[in-house]
């Protein structure tokens, strides 16, 4: 008897074939030797049927046939991959094959791809095992096969995948048809087109809402000028102190204030500084602290997509394609991950990754230099498990994206951009082994006639991990504040006014929108804070880039190719208005994130699939009644 192994892509099948020594001599859609048969999907082979497959009358969009919620869903083979489906069907039902190793991508969508095929064929009386791997290295593939669990252990993940597809299908078809029937003609007139349909998506419409809301905030923003007060203080080593109102100030709770650091009118600011001229300046407080800053956490997909958009001005979908290619070339671990930490098990073996990099990246002078320094300085790798970079509780399907230390037979042939992105991942990985960067911080408070001025200084005293990530802060030539003393009187050279103005929020770019989706609609710039509040996001690491791509394809948004800045189109804004007037909660990131959380709970067996489905059907029915009423 033989074992059948099925992967998601032909290229992945070839890697398994090499490791299992099956050879790479392809037959008609599969490879075979005396022990193994290896075949592959080509992405999705099966899809959900459109309503007209249930009833031809449903092809025409009519209000009276909505909402469409079938009791039993129909599926069909995608026509252009029928040939490969038939090949897989022949193999899955062969009498000499008794065990099936499911080796599609280790995630919800990979699970769904195989389960649909299995369902369409009706594979019975065979042992089914699930191969779950984090990289395509030889050791990991062999481990995955050796430790493969029964496929049934992934039934809850499969249930979550089916529900995600049903949810997207039901919301997309029903609300696209409903809103197009009611508002399509008005929309066409508004955007000056002959006819227009309204395309609605559970996640897509919510993301459009985020983009349009931000654009309108910017459009409606009115700049406001205000006036800050600065004091130029000290003698030879002079420094600038910035004024801030306090309880003893003559301006405390005054209507003249714009905010705690500025006044509304220039004349009033000038009058204020006149009251301070010729007065003594006394240092009332000196605070000296030492600060340590550790390397940031490792990359998950959202973080590396944002980084690559900033650095290389590429779309998240392109970043994912490149990292997927690096994964298939065995250079990095699995890309579609939400985790930014490693598992305890991986941490114990991390020297293998480092040794592989040390051995094979000698031609890269910069990276080789960092590794050489690590070895020379004896930066410990065995303490990693005790750091914030290792946390089993923060890992669901996969750990963070890191270099495997292998795959270098492919490195020389990498296109330049692929190599650059690989180096970004390597450097983020190496940085976690470097010591913390250290800083001396000095905060000075100066009193002039009961008015308070503040100055601060941050000097890098130990570069630490910043050496690797090249975000080193420039140390000032003169450390002007540290020699000052509390109670000291200092010279007031000048008190001046500085004009300032409020700034509008910034537009999303194709990377920052991914981060905002991960954080349920909040774009949080501060990385540590982002990690602390992370919960259920909008979409998943595997789907977010495709959602942005689709919004651009259907002309709801435009993305500037040079800057990657996102703006809504006229059509996108018109659709936003329709949704906002008819079913505004579709634009609410918290609601969309709660659906994603529900799917996650199904995967974790915290709620039953039927419970999720009942809530979904109830939501659709309730929404329909409300929208039809108006």
LOLUMVO-145291 format. One line per field, with one value per residue (C-alpha): residue number from 0; residue in one letter; x, y, z. Coordinates in steps of 0.05 Angstrom, whole numbers, plus 5000, padded with zeros to 4 digits. Layout:
residues N
pos [NUM|...];
code [a|...];
X [X|...];
Y [Y|...];
Z [Z|...];
***
This chain:
residues 630
pos [0|1|2|3|4|5|6|7|8|9|10|11|12|13|14|15|16|17|18|19|20|21|22|23|24|25|26|27|28|29|30|31|32|33|34|35|36|37|38|39|40|41|42|43|44|45|46|47|48|49|50|51|52|53|54|55|56|57|58|59|60|61|62|63|64|65|66|67|68|69|70|71|72|73|74|75|76|77|78|79|80|81|82|83|84|85|86|87|88|89|90|91|92|93|94|95|96|97|98|99|100|101|102|103|104|105|106|107|108|109|110|111|112|113|114|115|116|117|118|119|120|121|122|123|124|125|126|127|128|129|130|131|132|133|134|135|136|137|138|139|140|141|142|143|144|145|146|147|148|149|150|151|152|153|154|155|156|157|158|159|160|161|162|163|164|165|166|167|168|169|170|171|172|173|174|175|176|177|178|179|180|181|182|183|184|185|186|187|188|189|190|191|192|193|194|195|196|197|198|199|200|201|202|203|204|205|206|207|208|209|210|211|212|213|214|215|216|217|218|219|220|221|222|223|224|225|226|227|228|229|230|231|232|233|234|235|236|237|238|239|240|241|242|243|244|245|246|247|248|249|250|251|252|253|254|255|256|257|258|259|260|261|262|263|264|265|266|267|268|269|270|271|272|273|274|275|276|277|278|279|280|281|282|283|284|285|286|287|288|289|290|291|292|293|294|295|296|297|298|299|300|301|302|303|304|305|306|307|308|309|310|311|312|313|314|315|316|317|318|319|320|321|322|323|324|325|326|327|328|329|330|331|332|333|334|335|336|337|338|339|340|341|342|343|344|345|346|347|348|349|350|351|352|353|354|355|356|357|358|359|360|361|362|363|364|365|366|367|368|369|370|371|372|373|374|375|376|377|378|379|380|381|382|383|384|385|386|387|388|389|390|391|392|393|394|395|396|397|398|399|400|401|402|403|404|405|406|407|408|409|410|411|412|413|414|415|416|417|418|419|420|421|422|423|424|425|426|427|428|429|430|431|432|433|434|435|436|437|438|439|440|441|442|443|444|445|446|447|448|449|450|451|452|453|454|455|456|457|458|459|460|461|462|463|464|465|466|467|468|469|470|471|472|473|474|475|476|477|478|479|480|481|482|483|484|485|486|487|488|489|490|491|492|493|494|495|496|497|498|499|500|501|502|503|504|505|506|507|508|509|510|511|512|513|514|515|516|517|518|519|520|521|522|523|524|525|526|527|528|529|530|531|532|533|534|535|536|537|538|539|540|541|542|543|544|545|546|547|548|549|550|551|552|553|554|555|556|557|558|559|560|561|562|563|564|565|566|567|568|569|570|571|572|573|574|575|576|577|578|579|580|581|582|583|584|585|586|587|588|589|590|591|592|593|594|595|596|597|598|599|600|601|602|603|604|605|606|607|608|609|610|611|612|613|614|615|616|617|618|619|620|621|622|623|624|625|626|627|628|629];
code [x|x|x|x|x|x|x|x|x|x|x|x|x|x|x|x|x|x|x|x|x|x|x|x|x|x|x|x|x|x|x|x|x|x|x|x|x|x|x|x|x|x|x|x|x|x|x|x|x|x|x|x|x|x|x|x|x|x|x|x|x|x|x|x|x|x|x|x|x|x|x|x|x|x|x|x|x|x|x|x|x|x|x|x|x|x|x|x|x|x|x|x|x|x|x|x|x|x|x|x|x|x|x|x|x|x|x|x|x|x|x|x|x|x|x|x|x|x|x|x|x|x|x|x|x|x|x|x|x|x|x|x|x|x|x|x|x|x|x|x|x|x|x|x|x|x|x|x|x|x|x|x|x|x|x|x|x|x|x|x|x|x|x|x|x|x|x|x|x|x|x|x|x|x|x|x|x|x|x|x|x|x|x|x|x|x|x|x|x|x|x|x|x|x|x|x|x|x|x|x|x|x|x|x|x|x|x|x|x|x|x|x|x|x|x|x|x|x|x|x|x|x|x|x|x|x|x|x|x|x|x|x|x|x|x|x|x|x|x|x|x|x|x|x|x|x|x|x|x|x|x|x|x|x|x|x|x|x|x|x|x|x|x|x|x|x|x|x|x|x|x|x|x|x|x|x|x|x|x|x|x|x|x|x|x|x|x|x|x|x|x|x|x|x|x|x|x|x|x|x|x|x|x|x|x|x|x|x|x|x|x|x|x|x|x|x|x|x|x|x|x|x|x|x|x|x|x|x|x|x|x|x|x|x|x|x|x|x|x|x|x|x|x|x|x|x|x|x|x|x|x|x|x|x|x|x|x|x|x|x|x|x|x|x|x|x|x|x|x|x|x|x|x|x|x|x|x|x|x|x|x|x|x|x|x|x|x|x|x|x|x|x|x|x|x|x|x|x|x|x|x|x|x|x|x|x|x|x|x|x|x|x|x|x|x|x|x|x|x|x|x|x|x|x|x|x|x|x|x|x|x|x|x|x|x|x|x|x|x|x|x|x|x|x|x|x|x|x|x|x|x|x|x|x|x|x|x|x|x|x|x|x|x|x|x|x|x|x|x|x|x|x|x|x|x|x|x|x|x|x|x|x|x|x|x|x|x|x|x|x|x|x|x|x|x|x|x|x|x|x|x|x|x|x|x|x|x|x|x|x|x|x|x|x|x|x|x|x|x|x|x|x|x|x|x|x|x|x|x|x|x|x|x|x|x|x|x|x|x|x|x|x|x|x|x|x|x|x|x|x|x|x|x|x|x|x|x|x|x|x|x|x|x|x|x|x|x|x|x|x|x|x|x|x|x|x|x|x|x|x|x|x|x|x|x|x|x|x|x|x|x|x|x|x|x|x|x|x|x|x|x|x|x|x|x|x|x|x|x|x|x|x|x|x|x|x|x|x|x|x|x|x|x|x|x|x|x|x|x|x];
X [5000|5022|5016|4989|5014|4976|5003|4974|5022|5066|5130|5116|5103|5172|5204|5168|5188|5262|5260|5223|5268|5210|5246|5220|5198|5127|5074|5008|4997|5033|5099|5105|5153|5143|5124|5096|5049|5054|5004|4983|4926|4935|4905|4830|4799|4728|4684|4614|4560|4524|4449|4427|4456|4402|4348|4355|4306|4356|4401|4358|4365|4296|4278|4226|4279|4322|4353|4382|4402|4405|4397|4449|4505|4525|4597|4628|4696|4727|4726|4798|4826|4780|4837|4879|4817|4803|4876|4870|4803|4835|4891|4848|4804|4860|4854|4929|4930|4910|4938|4930|4978|4945|5002|4966|4989|4986|4928|4854|4853|4899|4853|4793|4826|4835|4769|4730|4766|4753|4680|4669|4701|4674|4739|4723|4757|4827|4870|4878|4935|4951|5022|5032|5099|5131|5183|5201|5269|5284|5282|5215|5183|5207|5183|5116|5105|5130|5086|5026|4961|4895|4860|4799|4839|4833|4758|4744|4793|4757|4690|4717|4741|4673|4637|4683|4668|4593|4593|4630|4585|4519|4537|4569|4513|4453|4474|4506|4440|4397|4433|4443|4368|4349|4405|4439|4403|4417|4490|4497|4470|4516|4579|4554|4552|4499|4489|4523|4523|4543|4595|4591|4640|4641|4713|4721|4665|4690|4760|4730|4695|4761|4792|4734|4726|4800|4795|4736|4771|4828|4782|4742|4802|4814|4884|4888|4947|4970|5032|5083|5131|5204|5261|5333|5370|5440|5508|5561|5523|5455|5390|5317|5262|5189|5135|5076|5020|5017|4971|5014|5015|4979|4948|4921|4852|4853|4809|4872|4901|4896|4924|4971|5032|5005|4962|4908|4932|5001|4988|4969|5031|5074|5040|5054|5129|5135|5116|5176|5231|5286|5262|5306|5308|5318|5325|5271|5278|5332|5315|5369|5350|5381|5337|5343|5308|5306|5301|5230|5192|5200|5159|5091|5060|5026|5090|5134|5082|5081|5157|5164|5112|5151|5219|5209|5141|5110|5039|5026|5005|5074|5108|5068|5085|5159|5160|5119|5173|5227|5188|5183|5258|5268|5299|5246|5191|5117|5094|5019|5027|4999|5051|5112|5146|5178|5157|5197|5213|5241|5281|5318|5341|5355|5430|5417|5386|5444|5498|5466|5468|5540|5563|5526|5523|5598|5592|5545|5596|5545|5506|5568|5596|5537|5542|5617|5606|5553|5603|5661|5622|5590|5519|5480|5431|5414|5376|5327|5271|5270|5259|5198|5215|5190|5118|5078|5013|5018|5024|4963|4981|5052|5108|5141|5175|5250|5306|5314|5389|5378|5359|5423|5428|5374|5403|5449|5392|5345|5321|5348|5283|5274|5345|5333|5269|5305|5359|5306|5279|5350|5369|5305|5321|5394|5375|5339|5406|5440|5439|5391|5407|5421|5407|5419|5358|5358|5294|5302|5247|5261|5219|5214|5165|5121|5120|5149|5196|5217|5278|5300|5357|5367|5438|5453|5508|5507|5485|5465|5415|5410|5475|5437|5373|5408|5358|5413|5397|5449|5485|5492|5563|5549|5509|5485|5437|5473|5520|5462|5441|5376|5370|5419|5403|5415|5416|5355|5382|5316|5242|5209|5144|5141|5082|5052|4991|4949|4959|4907|4909|4952|4924|4933|4984|4979|5022|4992|4921|4943|4966|4900|4862|4902|4882|4808|4809|4860|4925|4972|5040|5074|5098|5098|5027|5005|5028|4995|4924|4924|4860|4814|4829|4793|4807|4867|4941|4926|4871|4885|4930|4879|4823|4863|4879|4805|4783|4833|4811|4737|4757|4733|4803|4865|4936|4993|5046|5104|5081|5030|4983|4910|4852|4779|4750|4685|4651|4681|4655|4586|4582|4605|4546|4497|4521|4526|4453|4425|4467|4521|4544|4576|4627|4642|4710|4690|4631|4673|4727|4675|4655|4729|4733|4673|4707|4768|4725|4697|4768|4785|4721|4696|4630|4594|4591|4515|4513|4555|4511|4446|4475|4496|4428|4393|4438|4422|4347|4345|4386|4341|4278|4309|4337|4274|4232|4271];
Y [5000|5072|5139|5200|5270|5330|5402|5469|5486|5447|5482|5459|5388|5388|5406|5348|5302|5320|5309|5243|5222|5210|5244|5303|5266|5292|5247|5276|5320|5278|5244|5172|5119|5052|5085|5155|5189|5265|5312|5384|5432|5497|5541|5533|5477|5482|5543|5559|5560|5623|5628|5611|5541|5531|5561|5592|5646|5673|5697|5759|5806|5817|5841|5787|5732|5763|5747|5684|5637|5564|5507|5466|5501|5478|5474|5463|5452|5515|5502|5522|5473|5415|5374|5376|5363|5300|5277|5287|5251|5192|5189|5198|5140|5093|5025|5019|5084|5076|5139|5212|5266|5334|5383|5445|5511|5508|5556|5565|5575|5516|5473|5497|5483|5409|5399|5424|5374|5318|5338|5339|5271|5238|5205|5147|5088|5119|5145|5221|5258|5332|5357|5424|5458|5526|5524|5483|5460|5385|5376|5412|5373|5307|5328|5349|5282|5243|5282|5288|5285|5256|5305|5303|5342|5402|5396|5460|5499|5470|5491|5561|5562|5539|5592|5647|5630|5625|5692|5727|5694|5711|5782|5796|5768|5790|5861|5875|5855|5891|5958|5954|5944|6001|6051|6029|6078|6137|6116|6112|6183|6209|6181|6195|6123|6087|6034|6017|5959|5964|5913|5898|5855|5840|5864|5903|5952|5965|5981|6027|6062|6073|6103|6149|6172|6190|6227|6268|6285|6313|6349|6381|6398|6472|6492|6533|6577|6586|6615|6580|6615|6594|6618|6617|6602|6594|6623|6588|6522|6552|6513|6526|6518|6510|6544|6505|6533|6513|6529|6589|6620|6686|6650|6590|6574|6637|6643|6668|6598|6554|6495|6484|6503|6561|6622|6639|6707|6734|6801|6766|6723|6785|6818|6755|6754|6828|6808|6761|6806|6823|6769|6716|6644|6591|6516|6487|6414|6369|6298|6251|6180|6122|6088|6020|6003|5931|5911|5910|5845|5801|5810|5782|5791|5858|5889|5867|5891|5959|5961|5944|5995|6049|6026|6001|6034|5968|5941|5891|5839|5845|5838|5775|5746|5758|5729|5669|5659|5663|5612|5565|5573|5551|5618|5641|5611|5612|5683|5684|5692|5741|5724|5768|5719|5650|5585|5555|5495|5539|5581|5518|5504|5576|5565|5525|5586|5630|5580|5574|5650|5654|5599|5622|5698|5712|5749|5800|5843|5881|5821|5779|5836|5834|5759|5762|5815|5771|5713|5757|5793|5726|5754|5697|5657|5606|5660|5674|5633|5681|5743|5777|5746|5678|5668|5606|5639|5691|5639|5609|5574|5598|5636|5700|5705|5690|5665|5590|5592|5547|5552|5588|5548|5596|5660|5681|5678|5722|5787|5849|5867|5795|5797|5865|5841|5778|5822|5864|5799|5775|5841|5844|5772|5787|5849|5808|5778|5846|5882|5939|6009|6055|6129|6184|6227|6296|6336|6407|6453|6528|6580|6652|6694|6633|6612|6544|6525|6455|6426|6354|6316|6243|6219|6150|6121|6049|6033|5961|5933|6000|5981|5927|5964|6030|6073|6101|6168|6221|6240|6314|6343|6381|6352|6420|6401|6350|6401|6444|6441|6450|6520|6549|6618|6620|6675|6691|6710|6718|6700|6692|6671|6612|6606|6536|6505|6444|6388|6343|6268|6232|6189|6114|6082|6010|5988|6029|6007|5935|5954|5991|5929|5886|5932|5935|6003|6039|6061|6059|6087|6066|5995|5973|6000|5965|5899|5909|5924|5875|5834|5812|5849|5861|5805|5758|5761|5716|5760|5834|5848|5816|5860|5923|5895|5882|5951|5980|5932|5950|6024|6041|6067|6091|6076|6123|6078|6122|6137|6081|6133|6111|6156|6138|6147|6184|6117|6093|6154|6147|6074|6095|6144|6090|6042|6096|6116|6046|5999|6040|5984|5951|6008|5995|5962|5936|5898|5869|5850|5816|5770|5752|5739|5693|5652|5647|5622|5568|5547|5544|5504|5560|5564|5514|5526|5523|5579|5623|5607|5623|5692|5704|5686|5728|5788|5783|5776|5835|5880|5863|5882|5948|5967|5947|5989|6051];
Z [5000|4986|5020|4984|5002|4976|4977|4959|4902|4853|4878|4949|4924|4892|4959|4994|4936|4945|5020|5014|4956|4910|4853|4813|4750|4742|4713|4693|4754|4807|4825|4848|4874|4909|4976|4961|4912|4915|4882|4888|4885|4846|4900|4905|4863|4890|4902|4927|4874|4855|4871|4800|4810|4863|4820|4751|4771|4822|4766|4761|4821|4853|4923|4933|4926|4980|5029|4998|5054|5032|5082|5046|5008|4938|4914|4846|4815|4785|4709|4693|4744|4729|4699|4764|4806|4765|4774|4850|4850|4815|4866|4928|4907|4885|4920|4932|4973|5046|5079|5059|5085|5079|5069|5044|5076|5152|5163|5158|5082|5070|5111|5071|5004|5020|5057|4997|4952|5002|5007|4931|4922|4984|5007|5055|5089|5086|5143|5138|5172|5176|5164|5200|5188|5202|5146|5086|5110|5107|5182|5188|5131|5162|5231|5202|5169|5230|5279|5233|5273|5252|5205|5251|5303|5256|5248|5288|5244|5183|5212|5222|5149|5122|5165|5142|5069|5082|5119|5063|5011|5046|5065|4997|4953|4995|5011|4944|4911|4962|4959|4883|4872|4919|4906|4841|4796|4842|4847|4771|4765|4819|4787|4717|4692|4653|4708|4773|4821|4894|4915|4989|5030|5104|5111|5046|5060|5131|5104|5051|5109|5146|5083|5066|5139|5142|5075|5099|5165|5124|5075|5130|5173|5185|5205|5268|5283|5354|5388|5431|5478|5482|5526|5502|5567|5596|5580|5538|5536|5520|5510|5493|5545|5521|5562|5590|5633|5706|5765|5787|5717|5704|5645|5684|5658|5616|5553|5517|5518|5455|5493|5552|5509|5467|5461|5410|5388|5371|5405|5470|5466|5457|5517|5558|5543|5561|5632|5635|5608|5658|5707|5739|5714|5767|5757|5801|5782|5752|5735|5710|5690|5653|5603|5570|5505|5479|5406|5378|5373|5312|5248|5237|5168|5183|5212|5154|5103|5137|5140|5066|5045|5083|5060|4988|4971|4951|4963|5019|4967|4935|5003|5017|4948|4960|5030|5006|4953|5006|5047|4988|4978|5051|5070|5120|5162|5146|5129|5144|5219|5270|5323|5337|5384|5382|5416|5472|5428|5373|5422|5446|5375|5354|5348|5285|5251|5274|5253|5185|5176|5201|5154|5091|5093|5095|5028|5061|5097|5139|5165|5173|5215|5262|5270|5281|5336|5369|5371|5393|5448|5469|5466|5498|5456|5510|5551|5496|5528|5587|5544|5515|5447|5470|5492|5476|5498|5442|5386|5352|5286|5275|5308|5281|5213|5221|5176|5177|5166|5106|5033|5012|4948|4924|4954|4897|4847|4887|4853|4888|4923|4948|4977|5009|5043|5067|5097|5134|5165|5183|5216|5258|5279|5297|5336|5390|5411|5419|5486|5500|5476|5535|5542|5592|5598|5630|5644|5668|5695|5696|5733|5709|5749|5766|5692|5676|5619|5604|5568|5558|5527|5509|5497|5471|5515|5490|5419|5432|5382|5346|5312|5274|5259|5241|5278|5323|5353|5340|5403|5411|5410|5474|5531|5552|5608|5650|5684|5709|5782|5819|5850|5800|5770|5695|5643|5601|5533|5498|5503|5436|5402|5355|5308|5305|5271|5280|5229|5197|5206|5155|5099|5103|5058|5036|5094|5150|5131|5143|5214|5225|5203|5250|5307|5290|5257|5300|5269|5329|5312|5377|5368|5441|5452|5388|5415|5483|5458|5399|5398|5343|5279|5213|5165|5177|5161|5100|5071|5087|5027|4980|5008|4992|4923|4910|4932|4882|4827|4833|4834|4904|4922|4886|4909|4888|4858|4882|4953|4965|4994|4991|4971|4958|4888|4874|4867|4933|4970|4938|4960|5030|5033|5011|5065|5118|5106|5101|5145|5180|5226|5164|5169|5242|5251|5320|5291|5235|5285|5329|5271|5263|5337|5331|5276|5321|5378|5332|5314|5388|5403|5449|5411|5367|5291|5293|5344|5298|5238|5276|5295|5223|5193|5246|5231|5156|5167|5216|5170|5111|5148|5169|5101|5063|5112|5092];
***
